[in-house]
Amino acid sequence: MRFAWIDLREVPRPQLQAVVDAAVHSRMAGVVATDAELLGTLPPTVTRVLVTRAAGAGAGTGAVKKPGDKEVKGSGGAKDANLPAGKSSSPADSGTSTGTVTGAAAGIDLLLRKFGTQEELDALAADNRAAGGSGGAGGTPAAGFIDVRDDRTLTLSCAGAMALPYTVIHFADPTKIPLEIVLAAAESAEGKLVTVVDGLEEAAIVFDVLERGSDGILFTPRSADEVFALARLLEATTPQLELSTLTVESIRHVGLGDRVCVDTCSHFEEDEGILVGSYSSGFVLCCSETHPLPYMPTRPFRVNAGALHSYTLGPDNRTSYLSEVGSGSVLLGVGADGRTRRVVVGRAKLESRPLLEIRTHAEDGRLVSLTVQDDWHVRVLGPGGKVLNVTELRTGDELLGYLATDKRHVGLPIGEFCKEV
């Protein structure tokens, strides 16, 4: 389950309360600050993360500070947590970035301490072990922060991901290769990896690295709106669909028309395709070209989808006409068991071909129609993922499809009267 921590240290003071309220309202997993008093006001539903030095560390060592950080009068405590107490760049930071914090008394759930050497990592891990896994001063769990900028720090971050309950990593370079290496190294680790991101676009990328992505992100919003936008990103999932069995009632050669091949950026499984239909109320599961053909190679990224007027189903229960689909569009890849995933379109090919109309009905009598290229190599899927060539379909054959409950207006579900024939 991916999650996000909101970093308050650079949030402008006028935006502070709105950002905090948004973080709580949208159920962000955690809030990070150097101000223990501010964190103490948050409800226990939020993980309250206090940036601090290792107990006993001298001024100017062991604090969490991103490269290039400036002294900012931040709302959640000074970003320049390297300064000793009394010299911090924000009054809110005074007395919280140094010394020992008793988590239960201060309302702190997690201490975040920087490590840059193996000795500092060992000390962090020892603090956690000494408290039976809860670690940190006064029984408060201890997480680690590391700035990865070379091979040494990359190796150290991998070790931290294996040893600590949470490892927060800032990657100095824009490439995601170091993140891939940490994810692979920590595949079997029980701890969580939190990656520092600069914006929502990078957050989306980080969550997709190596398919599994970082467990969490650390994000500094500029406003409450960005917190809510991040919440929508975290909630972006594709549904499990309940597919229906459709019975073929007629097949008709309708002559020349324009059909669309959808070439995606994904490799389809043998029982996957996309949902296509002439009516917004019902779709047929059109098969990808993952199965061998006698006269041409397989193209496992492609679905020969149907006539350009057809609807296809995308994320968020929104439909598109095949005529609208193009490079960068996002559709739903659907398996014969109803599982779904996002697939990005690389291109769509519109070509004139003879067309075939397939009319089916569902158990409730609902009509579901599909118009496809009139050729043997075009396939749809039946129950159990059975591959069926469209020109060999007969009355009574069974196909897999999806029955929608909503009418449509510009692709959006709407509760109005609409009859399609």
Buried (B, 14 or more C-beta within 10 A) or exposed (E): EBBBBBBBBBBEEEBBEBBBEBBBEBEBBBBBBBBBEBBEEBEEEBBBBBBBBBBEBEBEEBBBBBEEBEEBBBBBBBBBBBBBEEEBBBEBBBBBBBEBBEBEEBBBBBBBBBBBEEEBBEBBBEBBEEBEEBBBBBEBBBBBBBBBBEEEBBBBBBBBBBBBBBBBBBBBEEEBEBBEBBBEBBEEBEBBBBBBBEBBEBBBBBBEBBEEBBBBBBBBBEBBEBBBBBBEBBEEEBEEBEBBEBBBBEBEEEEEBBBBBBBBEBEBBBBBBBBBBBBBBBBBBBBBBBEEEEEEEEBBBBBBBBBBEBBBBBBEBBBBEBBEBBEEBBBBBBBBEBBBBBBEBBBBEEEEBEBBBBBBBBEEEBBBBBBBBBBEBBBBBBEEBBBBBBBEBEEEBBBBBBBBEBBBEEBEBEEEEEEBE
